[in-house]
């Protein structure tokens, strides 16, 4: 996470939101966002930020609270936005997981999809299980389990997840889509004097 971006607790985020000049930006996939999100939040998926960074930075009208499922993608978004010149932002520590655990308000959609982190656990675990099982008959299959284990370790150390980024591109996670232009328009909010 960029040096100037701080992580805030659920209580601190709620105080910022209550001041009227703070916007919540949910950087999860549209599918995850449609399942549940913080009321009045704006969905700007982290994988769609790069081509729109300048527009987002110039449109941002107030403090942004960046949110994802557990915090990693929000930190990635903060890095990208910070490098593009945005400084008035914070990351919700623990993401939606801590928001829900704290009993903070959540809007639930009719669509129920698994969080990306849960999908990664399922896919990675299944690949490891099946490759170890397959190695009984085909010993080189164990190297696939090794590669997945290495990838998960690298994901933890680098706070990035290649498998998560690939899963985010599946139609299941896309949902009906995210209207980037509308989301950027919603970022503009007059500042309180």
Backbone torsions as a table, in degrees:
resi	resn	phi	psi	omega
1	UNK	NA	144.6	-179.2
2	UNK	-62.7	148.7	-174.0
3	UNK	-58.5	-29.7	-176.0
4	UNK	-90.7	-5.9	-178.9
5	UNK	-94.3	123.4	-179.6
6	UNK	-102.5	153.8	174.5
7	UNK	-92.4	139.5	-179.3
8	UNK	-122.2	153.5	177.0
9	UNK	-78.1	171.9	176.9
10	UNK	-59.6	-45.3	179.4
11	UNK	-60.5	-43.5	178.5
12	UNK	-65.1	-40.5	178.3
13	UNK	-62.8	-41.6	179.1
14	UNK	-63.9	-37.1	176.6
15	UNK	-64.6	-42.8	178.1
16	UNK	-62.5	-43.9	-178.7
17	UNK	-63.4	-37.9	-178.5
18	UNK	-66.8	-20.6	-177.0
19	UNK	-73.7	-12.8	174.3
20	UNK	89.6	-10.0	178.6
21	UNK	-114.2	12.9	-178.6
22	UNK	-110.7	136.4	178.3
23	UNK	-116.0	139.9	177.0
24	UNK	-96.4	123.4	179.1
25	UNK	-114.4	114.5	-178.9
26	UNK	-92.9	116.6	-174.6
27	UNK	-98.6	14.1	177.2
28	UNK	-76.5	174.1	178.5
29	UNK	-66.5	156.2	177.4
30	UNK	-56.8	-36.0	178.8
31	UNK	-63.1	-44.6	178.0
32	UNK	-64.7	-42.3	-179.4
33	UNK	-61.3	-41.8	-179.0
34	UNK	-68.2	-24.7	178.1
35	UNK	-69.4	-49.3	177.2
36	UNK	-163.5	147.0	179.4
37	UNK	-159.7	165.8	176.5
38	UNK	-71.2	133.8	-179.6
39	UNK	-52.6	139.0	178.4
40	UNK	65.8	13.4	177.8
41	UNK	-76.0	161.8	-178.7
42	UNK	-112.9	129.6	-179.9
43	UNK	-91.8	113.1	173.6
44	UNK	-129.5	88.6	-175.6
45	UNK	-57.0	137.4	-176.7
46	UNK	-57.8	-33.1	-178.8
47	UNK	-74.7	-5.5	178.5
48	UNK	-112.6	6.2	-177.2
49	UNK	-71.7	-45.1	-169.4
50	UNK	-47.4	-51.1	-177.7
51	UNK	-70.8	-8.6	-174.5
52	UNK	-119.3	10.4	-173.0
53	UNK	-55.7	-47.3	-178.1
54	UNK	-61.9	-43.2	179.0
55	UNK	-63.9	-41.2	-179.7
56	UNK	-64.1	-46.4	-178.6
57	UNK	-62.5	-42.2	-178.7
58	UNK	-74.8	-25.5	-179.0
59	UNK	-83.8	-26.3	-173.6
60	UNK	-57.1	115.4	-178.2
61	UNK	-113.7	67.4	-179.2
62	UNK	137.5	-178.9	178.2
63	UNK	-70.9	138.2	176.0
64	UNK	-105.2	132.2	170.4
65	UNK	-102.8	111.5	-178.5
66	UNK	-88.1	132.4	-174.2
67	UNK	-133.9	139.2	167.9
68	UNK	-137.2	-156.6	-177.3
69	UNK	-76.4	-46.0	-176.4
70	UNK	-126.6	-9.4	177.5
71	UNK	121.4	-25.9	-175.8
72	UNK	-64.6	-47.6	-179.8
73	UNK	-69.2	-32.8	176.6
74	UNK	-64.9	-38.1	176.7
75	UNK	-65.5	-39.9	176.5
76	UNK	-61.8	-43.7	178.8
77	UNK	-62.9	-40.9	178.6
78	UNK	-61.8	-41.2	177.5
79	UNK	-60.9	-47.5	-178.7
80	UNK	-62.6	-47.7	-178.6
81	UNK	-67.3	-37.6	177.6
82	UNK	-63.4	-42.4	178.0
83	UNK	-66.3	-25.7	178.3
84	UNK	-85.3	-3.7	174.9
85	UNK	111.1	0.4	179.4
86	UNK	-85.1	128.7	-179.0
87	UNK	-118.5	-19.5	-174.7
88	UNK	-91.5	75.1	-179.2
89	UNK	-153.5	156.8	175.1
90	UNK	-137.3	163.1	177.8
91	UNK	-113.5	133.7	175.6
92	UNK	-73.4	111.6	-179.2
93	UNK	-61.3	125.5	179.2
94	UNK	82.4	-5.2	174.8
95	UNK	57.7	-150.2	-178.6
96	UNK	-61.0	-28.9	178.5
97	UNK	-57.1	-49.2	-179.2
98	UNK	-73.6	-32.7	178.5
99	UNK	-60.2	-47.6	-179.6
100	UNK	-67.3	-44.3	179.3
101	UNK	-59.1	-32.6	-179.8
102	UNK	-78.5	-6.4	-179.6
103	UNK	77.0	18.8	178.9
104	UNK	-71.1	157.6	-175.6
105	UNK	-64.2	139.2	-179.8
106	UNK	-137.3	136.8	171.9
107	UNK	-95.8	127.1	179.5
108	UNK	-104.7	133.7	176.6
109	UNK	-89.8	173.9	177.1
110	UNK	-74.0	-23.0	-179.1
111	UNK	-84.8	129.5	177.3
112	UNK	-116.4	109.6	179.2
113	UNK	-122.8	154.5	177.2
114	UNK	-72.1	142.7	174.2
115	UNK	-62.6	150.9	-177.4
116	UNK	-58.2	-40.0	179.9
117	UNK	-61.6	-37.4	178.1
118	UNK	-67.9	-38.7	177.4
119	UNK	-63.6	-41.0	178.4
120	UNK	-61.4	-44.1	179.3
121	UNK	-60.7	-42.0	179.6
122	UNK	-64.1	-49.9	-177.0
123	UNK	-65.8	-48.5	-178.9
124	UNK	-62.8	-45.8	179.5
125	UNK	-61.8	-40.9	179.3
126	UNK	-65.3	-42.5	179.3
127	UNK	-64.1	-45.1	179.0
128	UNK	-61.9	-49.1	-179.7
129	UNK	-56.7	-50.8	-176.4
130	UNK	-68.3	-36.2	179.9
131	UNK	-70.7	-36.7	175.9
132	UNK	-66.5	-42.6	177.3
133	UNK	-61.6	-44.7	-179.7
134	UNK	-65.9	-27.4	-178.4
135	UNK	-67.3	-14.5	174.4
136	UNK	-62.7	-39.3	-178.7
137	UNK	-99.8	-28.9	-178.2
138	UNK	-133.1	87.5	-172.5
139	UNK	-50.3	-35.8	179.5
140	UNK	-63.3	-14.3	179.0
141	UNK	-61.0	-22.4	179.4
142	UNK	-60.5	-24.8	-178.5
143	UNK	-70.6	-25.0	174.9
144	UNK	-66.8	-42.6	176.0
145	UNK	-62.2	-40.0	177.0
146	UNK	-60.2	-46.4	-178.8
147	UNK	-61.7	-41.8	179.5
148	UNK	-66.0	-43.7	177.0
149	UNK	-59.9	-43.2	177.2
150	UNK	-62.7	-44.1	179.8
151	UNK	-61.5	-40.2	178.4
152	UNK	-67.3	-38.9	177.4
153	UNK	-64.7	-44.8	178.2
154	UNK	-61.9	-39.8	179.1
155	UNK	-60.6	-40.9	179.9
156	UNK	-67.6	-43.4	-177.7
157	UNK	-68.9	-42.8	-176.1
158	UNK	-88.7	-9.2	-176.8
159	UNK	58.8	34.8	173.5
160	UNK	-132.1	159.8	-179.9
161	UNK	-143.4	105.4	180.0
162	UNK	-60.5	-43.1	-179.3
163	UNK	-63.6	-40.8	177.7
164	UNK	-62.2	-41.9	179.3
165	UNK	-64.5	-37.8	177.9
166	UNK	-69.2	-43.4	179.1
167	UNK	-63.6	-31.9	-179.8
168	UNK	-63.0	-23.6	-177.9
169	UNK	-85.4	-8.6	179.3
170	UNK	-68.3	147.2	178.0
171	UNK	-54.7	-33.3	178.7
172	UNK	-56.0	-39.0	-177.6
173	UNK	-90.1	-15.7	-178.9
174	UNK	-72.2	-34.9	-175.2
175	UNK	64.4	-160.4	179.5
176	UNK	-71.4	-6.3	177.7
177	UNK	108.7	167.8	-179.6
178	UNK	-120.0	124.7	177.8
179	UNK	-82.8	95.4	-175.8
180	UNK	-60.3	-41.4	-179.2
181	UNK	-61.4	-43.8	178.4
182	UNK	-65.2	-41.4	-179.9
183	UNK	-61.9	-43.2	179.8
184	UNK	-66.5	-38.1	176.5
185	UNK	-61.0	-39.3	179.2
186	UNK	-68.1	-19.2	178.4
187	UNK	-68.5	-24.5	-177.6
188	UNK	-77.8	116.2	179.3
189	UNK	-138.7	129.2	179.6
190	UNK	-61.9	137.1	179.5
191	UNK	-79.6	143.4	178.2
192	UNK	-76.2	131.9	-178.8
193	UNK	-75.1	NA	NA
